[in-house]
Amino acid sequence: MNNKMSFIGAGNMAYAIILGYIKSSAAENVAADVGIYDINEDRKKIFFDMGCRILKDSREAAEFAKYIVLCVKPQNIDDALGDIAGYITEDHVIISIVTGVSAEYMQNKIGKKCKIVRVMPNTPLLIGSGATALSDTGNLDEQELVFAESLFKNSGVAERIPAEYMNEIIPVNGSSPAYIYLFAKIFIDKAEEAGIDRTAAKELFCQTLIGSAKMMLESGKSEDELIKMVCSPGGTTLSGLEKLKENGFEDTVKKCIDACVKRAYEIGK
């Protein structure tokens, strides 16, 4: 079965993964090694036009490929696992991007201690700038894990983490884009209220996000050191930071993180 893949679910994340895979491959007609199973005819046409194989059911998905990529919503995971359970073998590798659903849960539903890679990508994967966390059940060959990892490195960065922290990582990279967008919106809205052109404010703030991220990754300085670099005694930045502290900014963000993780565990039950 080599590196053929069957995708169960053909949403935006499946599209991003497949597009990155096709773009990164030097082989001709590599899309033919990708199968798609979805009930939405419009989505199937998108992937058919990319050169992917359209699969008629879960049995064909299992027979077609070694790697089964689960890209369904959490509320649909039981149906998806039930459909493929009778066709999964010990040679298959399941790659799941389903939030909150543990490898143990999936193995129990399938009825086998099959190979599973649990993945938490994020939406910037859609533009080739994703940040993906992944873990495995411990029974994969290194070659299989490297292949799964490469699917996400094609469209950004990927980090392996222990399986027991896959819910805790969700606010770090999976949900954090929404929190960052909200933070950005507040600054841009306030700039517009002050009379500044919204497009200019957005350009400046987004570049500041990019530059700040590069400073964190490349400067070798800690977060506290970088904060101090921006703050002059009695200056504007320090005044703003003091107001954030007065209003419980850090505690609020920590509560946001806790709520995100708590919900992940609830989804997985």
C-alpha angles and dihedrals in degrees: 000000000000113000099333115140134206116200117208102202125024105215131132095288092052088051092051093049094047094045091052091048093051094045093049096050123091091196120105119246092005089156088072088071090062120083126194128205116184136133094224110096094199092054092047090054091055091057094040088056089052089058098257123143115251111222122211099210147348093274092058089046091056094044093047101053147027093215118062111194113200110207100161130122117267092249089058098047096096092055092046093049092045091053095052099034096095094051103044117106134186088263093063123093117208116208109194127190091175110131118242098358111124127218089242091055091051093047091052092051092048092043096228138088088240126168112273133180112194113207136191110191126166135225097260083075083083090070097037094262102099129147111211132185120197141176136178139217091248096249099089124107112245089244091057093049092048090053092051090047092049091059089067098034086060087070104033137315129329132195129192115226133176113278094239091066099052093106093044091054093057096087090044097061112348102056100018095088088068091051091047091050091052091049090050093047091056092054094044093047091051091049090052091049088055090055100261118140107262095221092052092048091049092049092050095045095046092049088049089055091050093046094046091051090051090050090053092050101038110027097070089224126125122247090254091052092050091050090052091051090062096045123084117190108267091003135133098265094052091049090055093046091052090054091050089052093047091055097048098253096157094046091049092052091048090052089050090054093047092050091050093052093043091054091050090058091047091052091051095056 
